[in-house]
Amino acid sequence: MNLVHGLPQPINELPTILTIGAFDGVHRGHAHLIGATVQRARATGYQAAVLTFDPHPDVVVRPGRERPALTTMNERAELIAALGVDLMVVVPFTPEIMALTAHDFMSRVCGALALRELWIGWDFALGRGRDGDAARLAVIGHTLGYTVQTVHPLSFDGQAVSSTRIRAALTAGDVATATALLGHPYSLRGPVVEGDRRGRTIGFPTANIAIEPNRMLPANGVYVCHATSGSATYGAVTNVGVRPTFDGTQRTVEAYLLDFSGEIYGEELRLVFLHRLRGEQKFNGVSALVAQISRDVAAARAWLAEYRE
């Protein structure tokens, strides 16, 4: 997949089937829309393209009230590339972009791409005041030389798949529902940073992960994960929370990697959340905590032994 930042004039002259959206999480609904775009591009011999924004429009439209992100831009690009997209265009979302009318924005898009068809969700809108709904975009397309196709939402359990539903599931610690909505397990990644090294003193050394600000974390608790560092993947018991037994106040993400010994400080670690073992608890002393961690490790091993992707 070719990745382009901004809207240079032109990007290329290939006839293009395009879809536009924030696509945070690249969930099953997003995959449904992007997949339809790719399928149409393959049928016509055209280029399949995705246009997205960085930062998420919420950061500019609702400063201080934006929703936590389900993916970083790098993760979004990886997931979109896996769907067979040929070109991904990342447009910096600025106050200037926010102020553009739908016509002005689509004029810029058509200056960058030989747009033939725009594929969008049925409730999609862009431009100042969200003036560019499907009907308006079709009128604009008549002038600029493209047609508009709408795709109905994908449903799960009788409701449309959405990033809002996924955030709600993660807030409840329900990683199984989040996985079903995403179409893949939820994951976090970041560099391993120095912690207080308390885990070493109790026999369970953990890798502390630095997570990007405003990233969605699952509910506080203990989870079974797959942890990947480089080309190696391990089972892991991951704690998300404030470590109340030690009177912690800041939320952290730390993982005990099963059957691993060594140092990975500074390396990127990816945690894939597979199953929630329990909520966060405060224990009466270190010995009670160690006993529970031992039970968590045993439970994680048993769960992973039965797990099938």
C-alpha positions in Angstrom: 0.0 0.0 0.0 1.2 3.5 -0.9 0.9 6.0 2.0 0.7 9.7 1.2 0.5 12.6 3.7 -1.5 15.6 2.6 -3.2 16.3 -0.7 -0.4 17.1 -3.2 -1.5 18.0 -6.6 -1.7 15.4 -8.0 -0.9 12.2 -6.1 -1.2 10.1 -9.3 -3.4 10.0 -12.4 -4.9 6.5 -11.8 -8.7 6.3 -12.0 -9.7 5.9 -8.3 -12.5 4.3 -6.2 -12.3 6.2 -2.9 -13.7 6.0 0.6 -13.3 8.6 3.3 -13.5 8.4 7.1 -11.7 8.5 10.4 -11.8 4.7 10.6 -10.6 4.6 14.2 -10.2 1.0 15.2 -10.8 -0.2 11.6 -13.7 -2.3 13.0 -15.9 -4.8 11.1 -18.2 -1.9 9.9 -15.2 -0.1 8.5 -13.8 -3.3 7.0 -17.3 -3.8 5.3 -17.1 -0.3 3.7 -13.4 -0.5 2.8 -13.9 -4.0 1.5 -16.7 -2.9 -0.8 -14.5 -0.1 -2.1 -11.7 -2.6 -2.8 -14.0 -5.1 -4.5 -15.4 -2.4 -6.8 -11.9 -1.2 -7.6 -10.8 -4.8 -8.5 -14.0 -5.2 -10.7 -13.2 -2.0 -12.6 -9.4 -2.2 -12.7 -9.2 1.1 -10.8 -7.1 2.1 -7.8 -8.7 1.4 -4.3 -8.0 4.4 -2.0 -8.8 5.4 1.5 -8.6 9.0 2.8 -8.4 9.5 6.5 -7.4 12.2 9.0 -4.7 12.8 11.5 -5.4 13.8 14.2 -8.9 12.5 14.5 -11.4 15.3 13.7 -12.7 15.2 17.3 -9.3 16.6 18.5 -10.0 19.8 16.6 -13.8 19.9 16.6 -14.2 19.0 20.4 -10.9 19.9 22.0 -10.7 18.5 25.5 -13.7 16.4 25.0 -12.5 14.1 22.2 -13.0 10.4 22.7 -10.1 8.1 23.4 -8.5 6.6 20.4 -8.8 2.9 19.5 -5.8 2.9 17.2 -2.7 4.9 16.5 -2.2 6.1 12.9 0.4 3.4 12.4 -2.0 0.7 13.6 -4.7 2.1 11.4 -2.5 2.0 8.4 -1.5 -1.6 9.0 -5.1 -2.7 9.4 -6.2 -0.8 6.3 -3.3 -2.2 4.2 -4.4 -5.7 5.2 -7.8 -5.1 3.5 -6.1 -4.8 0.1 -6.1 -1.0 -0.3 -3.7 0.4 -2.9 -3.4 4.0 -1.6 -4.0 5.6 1.8 -4.0 9.4 2.0 -3.6 10.9 5.5 -4.9 14.5 5.6 -3.8 16.7 8.6 -7.1 17.7 10.2 -6.6 21.4 11.0 -9.0 24.4 11.6 -8.5 25.3 8.0 -9.6 21.9 6.8 -12.6 22.0 9.2 -13.7 25.3 7.8 -13.8 24.1 4.2 -17.2 23.5 2.6 -17.8 20.0 1.2 -17.4 21.4 -2.3 -14.1 23.0 -1.6 -12.8 19.8 0.1 -13.9 17.5 -2.7 -12.3 19.9 -5.2 -9.0 19.4 -3.4 -9.5 15.6 -3.4 -10.3 15.7 -7.2 -7.2 17.8 -7.8 -5.1 15.1 -6.1 -6.8 12.0 -7.5 -8.6 11.0 -10.7 -11.7 10.2 -8.6 -14.4 8.1 -10.4 -16.5 6.8 -7.5 -16.8 7.8 -3.9 -18.0 5.0 -1.5 -19.4 6.2 1.9 -21.5 5.0 4.8 -25.2 5.8 4.6 -24.9 8.5 7.4 -21.6 10.0 6.3 -21.1 13.7 6.0 -18.1 16.0 5.6 -17.4 19.7 5.3 -18.2 22.8 7.3 -21.3 22.2 9.3 -21.4 18.6 7.9 -23.0 20.1 4.8 -21.7 17.3 2.6 -24.1 14.4 3.1 -24.6 11.7 0.5 -27.1 13.7 -1.6 -24.9 16.9 -1.5 -21.8 14.9 -2.4 -23.6 13.4 -5.4 -24.5 16.9 -6.6 -20.9 18.0 -6.2 -19.8 14.8 -8.0 -21.9 15.7 -11.0 -19.8 18.8 -11.4 -16.4 17.3 -10.5 -16.8 14.0 -12.4 -17.5 11.3 -9.8 -20.5 9.3 -8.6 -21.5 8.4 -5.1 -22.3 4.9 -3.7 -23.6 4.4 -0.2 -23.1 1.3 1.9 -25.5 0.3 4.7 -24.1 -0.3 8.2 -23.0 -3.7 9.3 -25.0 -5.0 12.3 -24.0 -7.2 15.3 -26.6 -8.3 17.8 -29.2 -6.1 16.1 -27.2 -2.9 16.3 -24.8 -1.2 14.0 -21.1 -1.9 14.6 -19.5 1.3 15.8 -16.5 2.7 17.6 -18.8 3.9 20.4 -20.0 0.4 21.1 -16.4 -0.9 21.1 -15.4 1.8 23.6 -18.4 0.9 25.8 -17.3 -2.8 25.8 -13.7 -1.9 26.7 -14.9 0.4 29.5 -16.8 -2.6 30.9 -13.8 -4.9 30.5 -15.7 -7.0 28.0 -12.9 -7.7 25.6 -14.9 -10.6 24.0 -17.5 -8.2 22.7 -14.9 -5.7 21.6 -13.2 -8.5 19.6 -16.5 -9.5 18.0 -17.2 -5.9 17.0 -13.6 -5.2 15.8 -13.2 -8.4 14.0 -9.8 -8.8 15.7 -8.7 -8.6 19.4 -8.1 -5.2 20.8 -4.4 -4.4 21.2 -2.0 -1.8 22.7 1.6 -1.2 21.9 4.4 1.0 23.2 8.0 1.0 24.4 8.9 -0.9 27.5 9.9 1.6 30.1 11.5 1.6 33.6 9.0 0.9 36.4 9.4 0.6 40.1 10.8 -2.9 39.7 8.6 -4.1 42.4 7.5 -7.1 40.4 11.1 -8.5 40.5 11.0 -8.5 44.3 7.9 -10.6 44.4 8.9 -13.1 41.7 6.8 -11.7 38.9 8.9 -9.2 36.9 6.6 -7.1 34.6 7.2 -5.1 31.4 5.7 -1.6 31.9 4.3 -0.2 28.6 4.3 3.5 27.8 0.9 4.1 26.1 0.2 7.2 24.0 -1.9 9.8 25.7 -5.7 9.7 25.0 -5.5 6.0 24.1 -8.4 3.8 25.1 -7.6 1.4 27.9 -9.7 -1.5 28.9 -11.3 -1.4 32.3 -9.0 -1.9 35.3 -8.3 -5.5 35.8 -6.2 -8.5 34.9 -6.2 -9.9 31.4 -4.8 -12.8 29.4 -2.8 -11.5 26.5 -0.5 -12.4 23.7 2.6 -10.2 24.0 4.8 -9.7 20.9 8.3 -8.3 20.9 10.1 -8.4 17.6 9.4 -11.8 16.1 8.7 -13.5 19.4 5.2 -13.9 20.9 4.5 -15.0 24.5 1.5 -15.6 26.7 1.1 -12.8 29.2 -0.8 -11.8 32.3 -1.5 -8.1 32.0 -2.6 -5.7 34.7 -4.4 -2.5 33.8 -4.9 -0.2 36.7 -3.5 1.8 39.6 -2.0 -1.0 41.7 -4.1 -0.3 44.8 -2.2 -2.7 47.0 0.7 -0.3 46.7 -1.5 2.9 46.9 -1.0 3.7 43.3 -2.9 6.6 41.7 -1.9 6.6 38.0 -3.2 4.0 35.6 -0.5 1.8 34.2 -0.3 -1.2 31.8 2.2 -3.9 32.8 2.6 -7.4 31.6 4.1 -10.5 33.1 5.4 -12.6 30.1 5.1 -16.3 30.6 8.2 -18.4 30.0 10.4 -15.3 29.3 13.5 -14.1 30.9 15.7 -11.2 29.8 15.6 -7.4 29.3 13.4 -5.7 26.8 13.7 -2.1 28.0 13.2 0.3 25.1 11.8 -2.3 22.8 8.2 -2.0 21.5 5.8 -4.5 23.0 2.4 -5.3 21.5 -0.3 -6.6 23.9 -3.3 -8.3 22.3 -6.2 -8.6 24.8 -7.8 -12.0 24.7 -9.7 -12.6 27.9 -10.4 -10.8 31.2 -9.6 -12.9 34.3 -10.8 -10.5 37.0 -11.3 -6.9 38.1 -8.6 -5.0 39.9 -8.4 -5.7 43.7 -6.6 -4.4 46.7 -5.0 -7.1 48.8 -4.1 -7.2 52.5 -0.4 -7.3 52.0 2.2 -8.6 49.5 1.8 -12.3 50.3 -1.9 -12.2 49.4 -1.1 -10.4 46.2 1.6 -12.9 45.3 -0.8 -15.8 45.9 -3.4 -14.2 43.6 -0.9 -13.5 40.9 0.1 -17.2 41.1 -3.5 -18.2 40.6 -3.8 -15.6 37.7 -0.8 -17.2 36.0 -2.2 -20.7 36.3 -5.6 -19.5 35.0 -3.9 -17.8 32.1 -1.9 -20.9 31.2 -5.1 -23.0 31.3 -7.0 -20.5 29.2 -4.3 -20.1 26.6 -4.0 -24.0 26.3 -7.6 -24.0 25.1 -7.4 -20.9 22.9 -7.8 -21.1 19.2 -7.6 -18.0 17.0 
